[in-house]
Amino acid sequence: MRTRLIKHGDSEVLVFPDSWKEGLNIDADTKLEVTVDEENRRLIVEPLNQEHKPYDIKDLAEIAKKQQQPAFEDSKPVGDEIL
């Protein structure tokens, strides 16, 4: 996909299409690491490690509901469990 630099005051800015932002899970508040590879004429833009939002118990319960849970009879004892 192509993008362009646009004039913004005395600077030029790189325009990020929405599909890039969604794919990288970034927004205007995301801090980015920018590396210039002059030898290969590349600009590398990477999001810095982002803190993940802590889950609350309701979020975890919804995730668990969507996961397939093994049936009890499929479980075999591994040690000295009393069934």
N, CA, C and O atoms as CSV, one atom per row, in Angstrom:
chain,resi,resn,atom,element,x,y,z
A,1,MET,N,N,0.841,-1.160,0.000
A,1,MET,CA,C,0.000,0.000,0.000
A,1,MET,C,C,0.894,1.232,0.000
A,1,MET,O,O,1.970,1.231,0.598
A,2,ARG,N,N,0.451,2.252,-0.657
A,2,ARG,CA,C,1.225,3.484,-0.736
A,2,ARG,C,C,0.626,4.559,0.139
A,2,ARG,O,O,-0.580,4.590,0.386
A,3,THR,N,N,1.491,5.438,0.602
A,3,THR,CA,C,1.062,6.605,1.362
A,3,THR,C,C,1.962,7.760,0.960
A,3,THR,O,O,2.768,7.632,0.038
A,4,ARG,N,N,1.830,8.874,1.642
A,4,ARG,CA,C,2.604,10.038,1.234
A,4,ARG,C,C,2.941,10.891,2.449
A,4,ARG,O,O,2.382,10.707,3.530
A,5,LEU,N,N,3.852,11.817,2.256
A,5,LEU,CA,C,4.138,12.842,3.249
A,5,LEU,C,C,3.258,14.036,2.929
A,5,LEU,O,O,3.055,14.387,1.767
A,6,ILE,N,N,2.737,14.656,3.990
A,6,ILE,CA,C,1.959,15.871,3.765
A,6,ILE,C,C,2.550,16.992,4.613
A,6,ILE,O,O,3.146,16.743,5.661
A,7,LYS,N,N,2.383,18.201,4.158
A,7,LYS,CA,C,2.886,19.378,4.860
A,7,LYS,C,C,2.029,19.631,6.099
A,7,LYS,O,O,0.800,19.623,6.028
A,8,HIS,N,N,2.699,19.859,7.244
A,8,HIS,CA,C,2.008,20.162,8.498
A,8,HIS,C,C,2.853,21.216,9.211
A,8,HIS,O,O,3.830,20.886,9.883
A,9,GLY,N,N,2.482,22.454,9.065
A,9,GLY,CA,C,3.292,23.544,9.613
A,9,GLY,C,C,4.612,23.605,8.876
A,9,GLY,O,O,4.641,23.642,7.646
A,10,ASP,N,N,5.711,23.616,9.624
A,10,ASP,CA,C,7.043,23.643,9.012
A,10,ASP,C,C,7.595,22.240,8.778
A,10,ASP,O,O,8.734,22.091,8.335
A,11,SER,N,N,6.802,21.212,9.070
A,11,SER,CA,C,7.263,19.827,8.946
A,11,SER,C,C,6.452,19.086,7.901
A,11,SER,O,O,5.481,19.606,7.351
A,12,GLU,N,N,6.869,17.873,7.645
A,12,GLU,CA,C,6.094,16.954,6.813
A,12,GLU,C,C,5.803,15.725,7.663
A,12,GLU,O,O,6.647,15.286,8.443
A,13,VAL,N,N,4.611,15.178,7.508
A,13,VAL,CA,C,4.212,14.022,8.306
A,13,VAL,C,C,3.850,12.856,7.400
A,13,VAL,O,O,3.399,13.042,6.270
A,14,LEU,N,N,4.054,11.664,7.910
A,14,LEU,CA,C,3.706,10.445,7.190
A,14,LEU,C,C,2.262,10.097,7.485
A,14,LEU,O,O,1.870,10.026,8.651
A,15,VAL,N,N,1.469,9.880,6.461
A,15,VAL,CA,C,0.051,9.553,6.628
A,15,VAL,C,C,-0.094,8.042,6.768
A,15,VAL,O,O,0.355,7.286,5.907
A,16,PHE,N,N,-0.727,7.604,7.866
A,16,PHE,CA,C,-0.972,6.187,8.101
A,16,PHE,C,C,-2.427,5.882,7.766
A,16,PHE,O,O,-3.325,6.408,8.424
A,17,PRO,N,N,-2.684,5.046,6.758
A,17,PRO,CA,C,-4.067,4.658,6.467
A,17,PRO,C,C,-4.667,3.889,7.651
A,17,PRO,O,O,-3.945,3.257,8.422
A,18,ASP,N,N,-5.988,3.953,7.781
A,18,ASP,CA,C,-6.671,3.261,8.881
A,18,ASP,C,C,-6.348,1.775,8.916
A,18,ASP,O,O,-6.221,1.201,9.997
A,19,SER,N,N,-6.212,1.136,7.747
A,19,SER,CA,C,-5.939,-0.306,7.728
A,19,SER,C,C,-4.594,-0.632,8.375
A,19,SER,O,O,-4.455,-1.684,8.998
A,20,TRP,N,N,-3.612,0.240,8.239
A,20,TRP,CA,C,-2.323,0.028,8.891
A,20,TRP,C,C,-2.471,0.155,10.398
A,20,TRP,O,O,-1.950,-0.661,11.158
A,21,LYS,N,N,-3.186,1.186,10.817
A,21,LYS,CA,C,-3.358,1.412,12.252
A,21,LYS,C,C,-4.118,0.260,12.890
A,21,LYS,O,O,-3.763,-0.190,13.979
A,22,GLU,N,N,-5.156,-0.219,12.224
A,22,GLU,CA,C,-5.928,-1.339,12.765
A,22,GLU,C,C,-5.093,-2.606,12.810
A,22,GLU,O,O,-5.139,-3.341,13.797
A,23,GLY,N,N,-4.327,-2.875,11.752
A,23,GLY,CA,C,-3.500,-4.079,11.699
A,23,GLY,C,C,-2.411,-4.099,12.754
A,23,GLY,O,O,-2.049,-5.161,13.260
A,24,LEU,N,N,-1.888,-2.927,13.087
A,24,LEU,CA,C,-0.828,-2.832,14.087
A,24,LEU,C,C,-1.361,-2.517,15.484
A,24,LEU,O,O,-0.601,-2.446,16.450
A,25,ASN,N,N,-2.671,-2.329,15.575
A,25,ASN,CA,C,-3.318,-1.973,16.841
A,25,ASN,C,C,-2.675,-0.720,17.440
A,25,ASN,O,O,-2.286,-0.703,18.607
A,26,ILE,N,N,-2.571,0.332,16.612
A,26,ILE,CA,C,-2.007,1.596,17.071
A,26,ILE,C,C,-2.999,2.723,16.813
A,26,ILE,O,O,-3.924,2.592,16.011
A,27,ASP,N,N,-2.785,3.826,17.508
A,27,ASP,CA,C,-3.593,5.023,17.271
A,27,ASP,C,C,-2.696,6.244,17.453
A,27,ASP,O,O,-1.477,6.108,17.562
A,28,ALA,N,N,-3.283,7.420,17.485
A,28,ALA,CA,C,-2.518,8.658,17.570
A,28,ALA,C,C,-1.718,8.770,18.865
A,28,ALA,O,O,-0.768,9.551,18.929
A,29,ASP,N,N,-2.078,8.008,19.895
A,29,ASP,CA,C,-1.365,8.065,21.171
A,29,ASP,C,C,-0.232,7.049,21.280
A,29,ASP,O,O,0.510,7.061,22.262
A,30,THR,N,N,-0.087,6.169,20.286
A,30,THR,CA,C,0.927,5.118,20.333
A,30,THR,C,C,2.309,5.694,20.066
A,30,THR,O,O,2.506,6.443,19.109
A,31,LYS,N,N,3.268,5.338,20.920
A,31,LYS,CA,C,4.658,5.752,20.698
A,31,LYS,C,C,5.293,4.805,19.690
A,31,LYS,O,O,5.108,3.589,19.757
A,32,LEU,N,N,6.045,5.380,18.752
A,32,LEU,CA,C,6.648,4.609,17.670
A,32,LEU,C,C,8.167,4.738,17.687
A,32,LEU,O,O,8.706,5.786,18.041
A,33,GLU,N,N,8.840,3.677,17.309
A,33,GLU,CA,C,10.284,3.677,17.105
A,33,GLU,C,C,10.504,3.799,15.599
A,33,GLU,O,O,9.982,2.993,14.828
A,34,VAL,N,N,11.270,4.799,15.178
A,34,VAL,CA,C,11.527,5.014,13.755
A,34,VAL,C,C,13.009,4.802,13.494
A,34,VAL,O,O,13.857,5.430,14.128
A,35,THR,N,N,13.318,3.908,12.551
A,35,THR,CA,C,14.694,3.615,12.174
A,35,THR,C,C,14.880,3.953,10.704
A,35,THR,O,O,14.048,3.605,9.866
A,36,VAL,N,N,15.978,4.635,10.398
A,36,VAL,CA,C,16.293,4.973,9.010
A,36,VAL,C,C,17.428,4.068,8.554
A,36,VAL,O,O,18.522,4.098,9.119
A,37,ASP,N,N,17.162,3.262,7.527
A,37,ASP,CA,C,18.164,2.385,6.915
A,37,ASP,C,C,18.598,3.075,5.629
A,37,ASP,O,O,18.022,2.848,4.565
A,38,GLU,N,N,19.624,3.925,5.740
A,38,GLU,CA,C,20.058,4.703,4.577
A,38,GLU,C,C,20.640,3.832,3.481
A,38,GLU,O,O,20.471,4.126,2.298
A,39,GLU,N,N,21.319,2.771,3.858
A,39,GLU,CA,C,21.955,1.896,2.865
A,39,GLU,C,C,20.928,1.289,1.910
A,39,GLU,O,O,21.148,1.231,0.701
A,40,ASN,N,N,19.797,0.834,2.474
A,40,ASN,CA,C,18.745,0.217,1.655
A,40,ASN,C,C,17.589,1.169,1.376
A,40,ASN,O,O,16.578,0.771,0.797
A,41,ARG,N,N,17.740,2.430,1.789
A,41,ARG,CA,C,16.718,3.461,1.583
A,41,ARG,C,C,15.358,3.016,2.117
A,41,ARG,O,O,14.357,3.012,1.401
A,42,ARG,N,N,15.354,2.643,3.393
A,42,ARG,CA,C,14.120,2.186,4.040
A,42,ARG,C,C,13.870,2.963,5.313
A,42,ARG,O,O,14.796,3.350,6.027
A,43,LEU,N,N,12.625,3.176,5.569
A,43,LEU,CA,C,12.176,3.786,6.805
A,43,LEU,C,C,11.382,2.722,7.540
A,43,LEU,O,O,10.386,2.220,7.020
A,44,ILE,N,N,11.810,2.379,8.735
A,44,ILE,CA,C,11.161,1.307,9.497
A,44,ILE,C,C,10.455,1.935,10.700
A,44,ILE,O,O,11.085,2.590,11.530
A,45,VAL,N,N,9.157,1.729,10.779
A,45,VAL,CA,C,8.349,2.292,11.847
A,45,VAL,C,C,7.735,1.141,12.634
A,45,VAL,O,O,7.006,0.320,12.078
A,46,GLU,N,N,8.034,1.084,13.939
A,46,GLU,CA,C,7.535,-0.004,14.779
A,46,GLU,C,C,6.904,0.563,16.047
A,46,GLU,O,O,7.449,1.487,16.652
A,47,PRO,N,N,5.759,0.014,16.451
A,47,PRO,CA,C,5.191,0.458,17.727
A,47,PRO,C,C,6.067,-0.029,18.872
A,47,PRO,O,O,6.570,-1.152,18.848
A,48,LEU,N,N,6.245,0.828,19.874
A,48,LEU,CA,C,6.962,0.408,21.072
A,48,LEU,C,C,6.079,-0.551,21.844
A,48,LEU,O,O,4.862,-0.571,21.663
A,49,ASN,N,N,6.694,-1.347,22.707
A,49,ASN,CA,C,5.901,-2.278,23.518
A,49,ASN,C,C,4.809,-1.502,24.228
A,49,ASN,O,O,5.060,-0.499,24.896
A,50,GLN,N,N,3.601,-1.989,24.067
A,50,GLN,CA,C,2.462,-1.312,24.649
A,50,GLN,C,C,1.995,-2.066,25.880
A,50,GLN,O,O,1.979,-3.297,25.910
A,51,GLU,N,N,1.621,-1.313,26.880
A,51,GLU,CA,C,1.027,-1.919,28.061
A,51,GLU,C,C,-0.358,-2.416,27.673
A,51,GLU,O,O,-1.136,-1.685,27.060
A,52,HIS,N,N,-0.660,-3.638,28.026
A,52,HIS,CA,C,-1.979,-4.177,27.720
A,52,HIS,C,C,-2.967,-3.767,28.808
A,52,HIS,O,O,-2.639,-3.735,29.994
A,53,LYS,N,N,-4.160,-3.460,28.376
A,53,LYS,CA,C,-5.218,-3.097,29.316
A,53,LYS,C,C,-5.480,-4.285,30.234
A,53,LYS,O,O,-5.662,-5.402,29.751
A,54,PRO,N,N,-5.503,-4.066,31.542
A,54,PRO,CA,C,-5.806,-5.191,32.433
A,54,PRO,C,C,-7.254,-5.647,32.237
A,54,PRO,O,O,-8.160,-4.828,32.077
A,55,TYR,N,N,-7.451,-6.951,32.253
A,55,TYR,CA,C,-8.797,-7.497,32.117
A,55,TYR,C,C,-9.532,-7.365,33.439
A,55,TYR,O,O,-8.926,-7.373,34.511
A,56,ASP,N,N,-10.845,-7.244,33.341
A,56,ASP,CA,C,-11.619,-7.397,34.562
A,56,ASP,C,C,-12.301,-8.764,34.480
A,56,ASP,O,O,-12.278,-9.405,33.429
A,57,ILE,N,N,-12.891,-9.197,35.552
A,57,ILE,CA,C,-13.430,-10.556,35.638
A,57,ILE,C,C,-14.516,-10.819,34.601
A,57,ILE,O,O,-14.642,-11.942,34.114
A,58,LYS,N,N,-15.302,-9.798,34.256
A,58,LYS,CA,C,-16.353,-9.967,33.250
A,58,LYS,C,C,-15.747,-10.234,31.870
A,58,LYS,O,O,-16.260,-11.065,31.120
A,59,ASP,N,N,-14.653,-9.530,31.528
A,59,ASP,CA,C,-13.968,-9.771,30.252
A,59,ASP,C,C,-13.443,-11.208,30.194
A,59,ASP,O,O,-13.601,-11.892,29.183
A,60,LEU,N,N,-12.821,-11.657,31.281
A,60,LEU,CA,C,-12.273,-13.011,31.319
A,60,LEU,C,C,-13.370,-14.067,31.212
A,60,LEU,O,O,-13.185,-15.093,30.557
A,61,ALA,N,N,-14.508,-13.821,31.852
A,61,ALA,CA,C,-15.622,-14.766,31.782
A,61,ALA,C,C,-16.141,-14.879,30.350
A,61,ALA,O,O,-16.462,-15.978,29.898
A,62,GLU,N,N,-16.229,-13.763,29.635
A,62,GLU,CA,C,-16.686,-13.796,28.235
A,62,GLU,C,C,-15.708,-14.567,27.356
A,62,GLU,O,O,-16.130,-15.331,26.487
A,63,ILE,N,N,-14.422,-14.378,27.570
A,63,ILE,CA,C,-13.414,-15.117,26.799
A,63,ILE,C,C,-13.537,-16.609,27.083
A,63,ILE,O,O,-13.491,-17.421,26.159
A,64,ALA,N,N,-13.694,-16.978,28.357
A,64,ALA,CA,C,-13.799,-18.387,28.743
A,64,ALA,C,C,-15.027,-19.045,28.128
A,64,ALA,O,O,-14.969,-20.210,27.734
A,65,LYS,N,N,-16.141,-18.315,28.041
A,65,LYS,CA,C,-17.366,-18.873,27.452
A,65,LYS,C,C,-17.159,-19.258,25.998
A,65,LYS,O,O,-17.755,-20.220,25.515
A,66,LYS,N,N,-16.303,-18.500,25.292
A,66,LYS,CA,C,-16.086,-18.743,23.863
A,66,LYS,C,C,-15.110,-19.892,23.613
A,66,LYS,O,O,-15.054,-20.426,22.505
A,67,GLN,N,N,-14.347,-20.274,24.629
A,67,GLN,CA,C,-13.382,-21.350,24.460
A,67,GLN,C,C,-14.044,-22.697,24.707
A,67,GLN,O,O,-14.939,-22.828,25.542
A,68,GLN,N,N,-13.584,-23.696,23.958
A,68,GLN,CA,C,-14.141,-25.031,24.122
A,68,GLN,C,C,-13.565,-25.653,25.388
A,68,GLN,O,O,-12.349,-25.744,25.555
A,69,GLN,N,N,-14.447,-26.076,26.266
A,69,GLN,CA,C,-14.023,-26.692,27.524
A,69,GLN,C,C,-14.087,-28.214,27.373
A,69,GLN,O,O,-15.055,-28.735,26.820
A,70,PRO,N,N,-13.074,-28.929,27.855
A,70,PRO,CA,C,-13.102,-30.389,27.744
A,70,PRO,C,C,-14.198,-30.977,28.625
A,70,PRO,O,O,-14.480,-30.467,29.709
A,71,ALA,N,N,-14.799,-32.036,28.155
A,71,ALA,CA,C,-15.810,-32.733,28.958
A,71,ALA,C,C,-15.103,-33.443,30.109
A,71,ALA,O,O,-13.964,-33.891,29.969
A,72,PHE,N,N,-15.788,-33.541,31.247
A,72,PHE,CA,C,-15.176,-34.145,32.427
A,72,PHE,C,C,-14.741,-35.579,32.162
A,72,PHE,O,O,-13.674,-36.001,32.608
A,73,GLU,N,N,-15.564,-36.326,31.440
A,73,GLU,CA,C,-15.222,-37.728,31.218
A,73,GLU,C,C,-14.003,-37.895,30.298
A,73,GLU,O,O,-13.425,-38.980,30.227
A,74,ASP,N,N,-13.613,-36.828,29.597
A,74,ASP,CA,C,-12.415,-36.895,28.752
A,74,ASP,C,C,-11.133,-36.764,29.575
A,74,ASP,O,O,-10.042,-37.069,29.095
A,75,SER,N,N,-11.279,-36.311,30.807
A,75,SER,CA,C,-10.105,-36.094,31.660
A,75,SER,C,C,-9.755,-37.370,32.413
A,75,SER,O,O,-10.612,-37.998,33.034
A,76,LYS,N,N,-8.510,-37.731,32.347
A,76,LYS,CA,C,-8.043,-38.924,33.078
A,76,LYS,C,C,-7.205,-38.480,34.266
A,76,LYS,O,O,-6.482,-37.488,34.174
A,77,PRO,N,N,-7.290,-39.198,35.381
A,77,PRO,CA,C,-6.481,-38.832,36.541
A,77,PRO,C,C,-4.990,-38.892,36.207
A,77,PRO,O,O,-4.547,-39.735,35.427
A,78,VAL,N,N,-4.234,-37.987,36.811
A,78,VAL,CA,C,-2.820,-37.946,36.544
A,78,VAL,C,C,-2.023,-38.445,37.748
A,78,VAL,O,O,-0.901,-38.931,37.601
A,79,GLY,N,N,-2.594,-38.325,38.909
A,79,GLY,CA,C,-1.919,-38.744,40.128
A,79,GLY,C,C,-2.874,-39.477,41.043
A,79,GLY,O,O,-3.492,-40.463,40.641
A,80,ASP,N,N,-2.998,-39.006,42.259
A,80,ASP,CA,C,-3.822,-39.662,43.263
A,80,ASP,C,C,-5.161,-38.944,43.483
A,80,ASP,O,O,-5.686,-38.915,44.596
A,81,GLU,N,N,-5.698,-38.370,42.411
A,81,GLU,CA,C,-6.962,-37.648,42.552
A,81,GLU,C,C,-8.082,-38.612,42.941
A,81,GLU,O,O,-8.080,-39.775,42.540
A,82,ILE,N,N,-9.022,-38.124,43.714
A,82,ILE,CA,C,-10.189,-38.911,44.078
A,82,ILE,C,C,-11.321,-38.435,43.185
A,82,ILE,O,O,-11.664,-37.253,43.185
A,83,LEU,N,N,-11.894,-39.341,42.435
A,83,LEU,CA,C,-12.980,-38.986,41.527
A,83,LEU,C,C,-14.311,-39.447,42.048
A,83,LEU,O,O,-15.336,-39.229,41.403
